[in-house]
Amino acid sequence: MYSYLKGKRSENNFSVGYLVSALIILLLFSVLALISAVGIYRISIEGSKNLLENRAVDIAVSLGFTLERIGLKNELFPELVATDKWNDLAFLVLYDRDGTVLLHSNPLMVGRSQIDAYIESVILKKQPEIHFSTLATGEEVFVLDFPLHLHFPEHNNGIKNDIIDLEQSSATEKIEFIDKDKTYCLRVSIHPYPARTILRKADFQLVLIGLSLTTLWVLTFFFLWSWRRNYRLEARLHKQERMAALGEMAAVLAHEIRNPLSSIKGFAQFYLENTTDPDENADFSVIVEESKRLEGLTSDLLTYARPAKLNQDKIDTERFCQEIKRSIAHLIGDVKFHISCEKLELLLDREKLMQVVFNLVQNAIEAVSEIKEGEIWFSIKSSGPVVILTVADNGPGLPLDVKNRLFEPFVTTKAKGTGLGLAIVDRLLEAMGGEISFMDREGGGVIVQITLPCH
């Protein structure tokens, strides 16, 4: 029996170790996957931005060469925006140093002043600026403000005016200035369709990885829940197998002991009643008392061995508390017993509940019997759908090694104890659907709390 249980514990420990290792590997995999996904997403954002910037710079450089070659031709920008080759262009603008529009993809904008911080920065620093802008239609476009250092040749007809009236110039006429070496700002605005496609793919990959990891972890938690449930059921089955073996052994011993014990006790009582010798009287009294103690042991063994069958009945808690007080009256001695019972009507097995409370109170009495001013507190109260029974004492408390083995049969700290009291309590509470917990009491002692469904 011991080797079987030891083998099961080793198998469970191996399973737990294997499960922890698998969880650690899964966690590392998830972290690496997330880091990789975020890295790819950031690279996609940078790639889309670089794509737009490179495209805009290519257009700006090409336009710079074209403008130096053909001059400021009004129909150039509208024609470029309209061509299919450059269908990603939103608009084109060429500004002079003062922010005056020299060329525009919309001819109606030519001649207007449209200075802003980006244009001023490009003219002064001669460094390109990139930003996003929102059109009147609500569309967001990518904008490159690019400095152009143009060298215009003198006009063939010798025009050298510093300022030309733009309104008098025809739509097809070249506009030229006497300042042949000047820095201009070329604004190239393009639609971010290719970049948006890259970002959508990156978003889709990020969402796909997120959903995959979420699904993986959901399945993992479901597996953990199932494994934990099976583990508990297996542990409970092992416990029931062990309890069944102990119970069978206890039942056999109880039956084997009870018959000869009854004969011994009967003869001892007969001779005790008919003897007048003081020494014989004392001897027979010891035999009778020890026989009664063995009868109690056999009764406990049978109680522990038999399956607990419930006989539910209505219980008035105030009357129940009075019965408890009467049943322990001969055990209290100098111990102060405080009782507090809320008036309730419960549907429980009165006999089994009485046995549970009696065992706990008896343990508390034995714990405080060797100290001065020993006190015990017993209470019954309701708390929502449950009823709570509490037994507390100011005794020395429970040793740590005993706390971990409280409900194991034949485990006791008493010289004459059987170690079946709490094992029986645990078995009866399990049958009634209740729970029991032990807590250290502030100032010394133990608090035992029982929770039962309040039918």
C-alpha positions in Angstrom: 0.0 0.0 0.0 2.8 2.5 1.0 4.8 1.7 -2.1 1.8 2.1 -4.3 1.0 5.6 -2.9 4.7 6.6 -3.0 4.8 5.6 -6.7 1.7 7.7 -7.4 3.3 10.7 -5.7 6.4 10.3 -7.7 4.4 10.1 -10.9 2.4 13.2 -10.0 5.6 15.1 -9.1 7.0 14.2 -12.5 3.8 15.4 -14.3 3.9 18.7 -12.4 7.6 19.2 -13.3 6.9 18.4 -17.0 3.9 20.8 -17.0 5.9 23.6 -15.5 8.7 23.1 -18.1 6.1 23.2 -20.9 4.6 26.4 -19.5 8.0 28.1 -19.3 8.7 27.1 -22.9 5.3 28.3 -24.0 5.8 31.6 -22.2 9.3 32.1 -23.8 7.8 31.3 -27.2 5.0 33.8 -26.7 7.4 36.5 -25.6 9.7 35.9 -28.6 6.7 35.8 -31.0 5.4 39.1 -29.6 8.8 40.7 -29.8 9.2 39.5 -33.4 5.7 40.7 -34.3 6.3 44.2 -32.8 9.7 44.3 -34.5 8.2 43.4 -37.9 5.4 46.0 -37.4 7.9 48.8 -36.5 10.0 47.8 -39.5 6.9 47.9 -41.7 6.0 51.4 -40.4 9.6 52.6 -41.1 9.5 50.9 -44.5 6.2 52.5 -45.5 7.6 55.9 -44.4 10.8 55.4 -46.3 8.9 54.3 -49.3 6.8 57.5 -49.3 9.9 59.6 -48.6 12.0 58.0 -51.4 9.1 58.4 -53.8 8.7 62.1 -52.9 12.4 62.8 -53.1 12.6 61.1 -56.6 9.8 63.3 -57.8 11.4 66.4 -56.3 14.8 65.7 -57.8 13.3 65.0 -61.2 11.2 68.2 -61.1 14.3 70.2 -60.1 16.2 69.1 -63.2 13.1 69.7 -65.3 12.5 73.2 -64.0 16.2 74.1 -64.6 15.9 72.8 -68.2 12.5 74.3 -69.2 12.0 77.1 -66.7 8.8 78.0 -64.8 6.1 76.6 -67.1 2.6 77.0 -65.7 1.1 73.9 -67.3 3.9 71.6 -66.1 2.4 70.7 -62.7 -1.2 70.2 -63.9 0.1 67.9 -66.6 2.2 65.9 -64.2 -0.6 65.4 -61.7 -3.0 64.4 -64.6 -0.6 61.8 -66.1 -1.1 58.1 -65.3 2.6 57.6 -64.6 2.4 59.8 -61.5 -1.1 58.8 -60.3 0.1 58.8 -56.7 0.6 62.6 -56.8 -1.9 64.6 -54.8 -0.6 68.1 -55.7 2.6 70.0 -56.5 3.5 73.5 -55.4 6.6 75.7 -55.9 7.1 78.6 -53.5 9.6 81.4 -53.6 11.4 82.8 -50.6 8.4 85.0 -49.6 5.9 82.1 -49.8 4.4 83.2 -53.1 3.0 80.3 -55.2 5.0 80.3 -58.4 3.6 77.0 -59.8 0.7 74.9 -58.6 -1.1 71.8 -59.9 -4.2 73.9 -59.6 -3.5 77.0 -61.8 -6.0 79.1 -59.8 -3.6 79.0 -56.8 -0.7 80.6 -58.7 0.3 84.0 -57.4 -1.2 83.6 -53.9 0.9 83.8 -50.7 0.9 80.7 -48.6 3.7 80.9 -46.1 3.9 78.4 -43.2 6.5 77.1 -40.7 7.6 74.2 -43.0 8.3 76.5 -45.9 10.2 79.0 -43.8 12.3 76.2 -42.3 13.2 74.8 -45.8 14.1 78.3 -47.2 16.3 79.2 -44.1 17.9 75.8 -43.3 17.9 74.5 -46.9 16.9 71.1 -45.5 13.9 69.0 -46.5 10.9 68.6 -44.2 8.4 65.8 -44.2 5.0 65.7 -42.6 1.5 64.5 -43.1 -1.3 66.9 -44.1 -5.1 66.6 -44.3 -6.8 67.8 -47.4 -10.2 69.5 -47.5 -11.7 66.2 -48.6 -10.5 64.6 -45.3 -7.8 62.5 -46.9 -4.4 62.4 -45.3 -1.5 62.8 -47.6 2.3 62.6 -47.3 4.1 65.9 -47.9 7.7 66.6 -48.7 9.0 70.2 -48.6 12.2 70.1 -50.7 14.7 72.9 -51.2 15.5 73.6 -54.8 18.6 75.7 -55.8 17.7 76.7 -59.4 19.8 78.4 -62.0 17.5 80.0 -64.7 19.1 81.3 -67.9 18.3 84.9 -69.1 15.3 85.2 -71.4 16.1 85.4 -75.0 14.2 88.6 -75.5 16.2 90.3 -72.8 13.5 90.7 -70.2 15.2 91.7 -66.9 12.3 92.8 -64.7 12.6 91.8 -61.1 8.9 91.4 -60.8 6.5 90.2 -63.5 2.7 90.6 -63.3 1.5 87.1 -63.0 -2.0 87.9 -63.8 -1.0 89.3 -67.2 1.0 86.2 -68.1 -0.8 83.7 -70.3 -1.3 80.1 -69.1 1.3 78.9 -71.7 3.8 81.6 -71.3 7.1 80.9 -69.5 7.6 83.0 -66.3 11.2 83.9 -65.7 12.9 86.1 -63.1 16.0 88.2 -63.2 17.2 86.5 -60.0 18.8 83.4 -61.7 20.3 81.8 -58.6 17.7 81.5 -55.8 16.5 78.9 -53.3 12.9 77.8 -53.8 10.6 75.4 -51.8 9.0 72.5 -53.8 6.1 70.9 -52.0 5.4 67.4 -53.2 2.3 65.7 -51.8 1.6 62.1 -52.6 -1.2 59.7 -51.7 0.0 57.1 -49.2 -1.7 54.2 -50.9 1.4 51.9 -51.2 2.4 52.6 -47.7 -1.1 52.0 -46.4 -1.0 48.6 -48.2 2.2 47.7 -46.3 0.7 48.9 -43.0 -2.5 46.9 -43.6 -0.4 43.8 -44.2 1.6 44.5 -41.1 -1.6 45.1 -39.1 -3.0 41.8 -40.4 0.1 39.9 -39.5 0.1 41.5 -36.0 -3.6 40.6 -35.5 -3.0 37.1 -36.8 -0.1 36.5 -34.4 -2.1 38.0 -31.6 -5.1 35.7 -32.3 -2.8 32.7 -32.6 -1.1 33.4 -29.3 -4.5 34.1 -27.7 -5.9 30.8 -29.0 -2.8 29.0 -27.9 -3.1 30.4 -24.3 -6.8 29.7 -24.2 -6.2 26.1 -25.1 -3.4 26.0 -22.6 -5.6 27.3 -19.8 -8.3 24.8 -20.8 -5.7 22.1 -20.7 -4.5 23.3 -17.3 -8.1 23.4 -16.0 -8.7 19.9 -17.3 -5.4 18.6 -15.9 -6.1 20.2 -12.5 -9.6 18.7 -12.4 -8.2 15.3 -13.3 -5.4 15.7 -10.8 -7.9 16.5 -8.1 -10.1 13.6 -9.1 -7.2 11.3 -9.1 -6.0 12.6 -5.7 -9.5 12.1 -4.3 -9.6 8.6 -5.8 -6.3 7.8 -4.2 -7.6 9.2 -0.9 -10.8 7.2 -1.2 -8.7 4.0 -2.0 -6.6 4.6 1.1 -9.6 5.4 3.3 -11.4 2.4 2.0 -8.4 0.2 2.9 -8.1 1.7 6.3 -11.9 1.6 6.8 -12.1 -2.1 5.9 -9.3 -2.8 8.3 -11.0 -0.7 11.0 -14.3 -2.5 10.5 -12.7 -5.9 10.7 -10.8 -4.9 13.9 -13.9 -3.3 15.5 -16.0 -6.5 14.9 -13.3 -8.8 16.1 -12.7 -6.7 19.3 -16.3 -5.9 20.1 -17.5 -9.5 20.9 -14.7 -10.6 23.3 -14.7 -7.0 24.8 -18.4 -7.3 25.6 -17.7 -10.6 27.4 -14.8 -9.1 29.4 -16.8 -6.0 30.3 -19.9 -8.1 31.4 -17.9 -10.4 33.6 -16.0 -7.5 35.2 -19.2 -5.6 35.9 -20.7 -8.8 37.4 -17.7 -9.4 39.8 -17.6 -5.6 40.6 -21.2 -5.7 41.8 -20.7 -8.9 43.9 -17.3 -8.3 45.5 -16.7 -6.6 48.8 -12.9 -6.7 48.7 -11.6 -3.1 48.1 -8.6 -4.4 46.1 -10.8 -6.5 43.8 -13.2 -3.6 43.5 -10.4 -1.3 42.3 -9.2 -4.0 39.8 -12.6 -4.7 38.4 -13.3 -0.9 38.1 -10.1 -0.5 36.0 -11.3 -3.4 33.7 -14.7 -1.8 33.3 -13.3 1.7 32.5 -10.7 0.4 30.0 -13.4 -1.7 28.4 -15.6 1.4 28.0 -12.6 3.2 26.4 -12.1 0.3 24.0 -15.8 0.4 23.2 -15.5 4.0 22.3 -12.5 3.2 20.0 -14.5 0.4 18.2 -17.4 2.8 17.8 -15.1 5.4 16.3 -13.6 2.8 14.0 -17.0 1.7 12.8 -18.1 5.3 12.3 -15.1 6.0 10.3 -15.4 2.8 8.2 -19.1 3.1 7.4 -20.3 5.2 4.5 -21.9 8.4 5.9 -25.7 8.4 5.1 -27.6 11.6 5.8 -30.9 11.7 7.7 -31.8 15.4 7.3 -34.2 17.0 9.7 -35.2 20.4 10.8 -32.8 21.9 13.5 -33.6 24.8 15.8 -30.2 26.3 16.5 -31.1 27.6 20.0 -32.3 24.2 21.1 -29.2 22.6 19.4 -26.9 24.8 21.4 -28.6 23.9 24.6 -28.1 20.2 23.8 -24.4 20.8 23.2 -24.1 22.6 26.5 -25.7 19.7 28.3 -23.6 17.0 26.5 -20.3 18.6 27.5 -21.2 19.7 31.0 -19.3 16.8 32.6 -16.2 17.7 30.6 -15.9 21.4 31.1 -14.6 21.5 34.7 -12.9 24.9 35.4 -13.0 25.9 31.7 -15.1 28.9 30.8 -17.5 28.0 28.0 -19.0 30.9 26.0 -21.9 30.1 23.6 -23.6 32.4 21.1 -26.3 31.0 18.8 -28.3 33.0 16.2 -31.8 31.7 16.0 -32.0 29.7 12.7 -33.9 26.8 11.3 -31.6 24.4 9.4 -32.2 21.3 7.4 -29.3 19.1 8.3 -28.4 15.7 9.9 -28.8 16.5 13.6 -26.8 13.4 14.8 -23.9 13.9 12.5 -23.7 17.7 13.2 -23.8 17.0 16.9 -21.0 14.5 16.6 -18.9 17.0 14.6 -19.4 19.8 17.1 -18.9 17.5 20.1 -15.5 16.3 18.8 -14.3 19.9 18.1 -15.4 21.2 21.5 -13.9 18.1 23.2 -10.6 18.8 21.5 -10.8 22.4 22.6 -11.5 21.4 26.2 -8.5 19.0 26.2 -6.3 21.8 24.7 -7.1 24.3 27.5 -7.5 22.0 30.4 -3.9 22.2 31.4 -3.6 26.0 31.4 -5.0 28.6 33.8 -8.1 30.5 32.9 -8.9 28.3 29.9 -11.7 29.6 27.7 -13.7 28.3 24.8 -16.0 30.2 22.4 -18.7 28.5 20.4 -21.1 30.3 18.0 -23.5 29.7 15.2 -24.5 32.4 12.7 -25.7 32.7 9.2 -23.8 34.4 6.4 -25.9 34.6 3.2 -26.4 31.1 1.8 -24.3 29.4 4.4 -24.2 28.9 8.1 -21.0 29.3 10.0 -20.1 27.3 13.2 -17.0 28.5 15.1 -15.1 26.8 17.9 -12.2 28.9 19.4 -9.9 28.4 22.4 -7.0 30.2 24.1 -4.9 27.0 24.3 -1.3 26.5 23.1 -2.3 26.1 19.4 -1.4 23.4 16.9 2.2 22.3 16.1 3.2 22.9 12.5 3.8 19.2 11.8 0.3 18.4 13.0 -1.4 21.2 10.9 -0.4 19.4 7.7 -1.9 16.0 8.9 -5.0 17.1 10.8 -7.4 14.9 9.0 -5.3 11.8 8.7 -6.6 8.9 10.8 -4.6 7.8 13.9 -2.6 11.1 14.0 -2.9 12.7 17.5 -0.9 14.6 20.0 -2.7 13.1 23.0 -1.3 10.4 25.1 -4.5 8.4 25.0 -6.0 9.8 21.8 -7.0 7.5 18.9 -6.5 10.2 16.2 -9.8 9.5 14.7 -11.8 12.5 15.9 -10.9 15.0 13.1 -10.8 12.3 10.5 -14.4 11.5 11.4 -15.3 15.2 11.4 -13.8 15.6 7.9 -15.7 12.6 6.6 -19.0 13.7 8.1 -18.6 17.3 6.8 -17.8 16.0 3.3 -21.0 14.0 3.4 -23.0 17.1 4.5 -21.3 19.3 1.8 -19.5 21.4 4.4 -15.9 22.8 4.8 -13.6 23.1 7.7 -10.7 25.4 8.3 -8.2 26.0 11.1 -6.7 29.4 11.9 -4.3 30.7 14.6 -6.1 32.8 17.1 -4.6 36.2 18.0 -3.2 35.9 21.5 -2.8 32.1 21.3 -5.1 29.2 20.6 -7.0 27.9 17.6 -10.1 29.0 15.7 -12.0 26.2 13.9 -14.6 27.4 11.4 -17.2 25.2 9.8 -19.2 26.3 6.7 -22.3 24.4 5.8 -25.0 25.1 3.1 -27.9 26.8 4.7 -30.8 24.8 3.3 
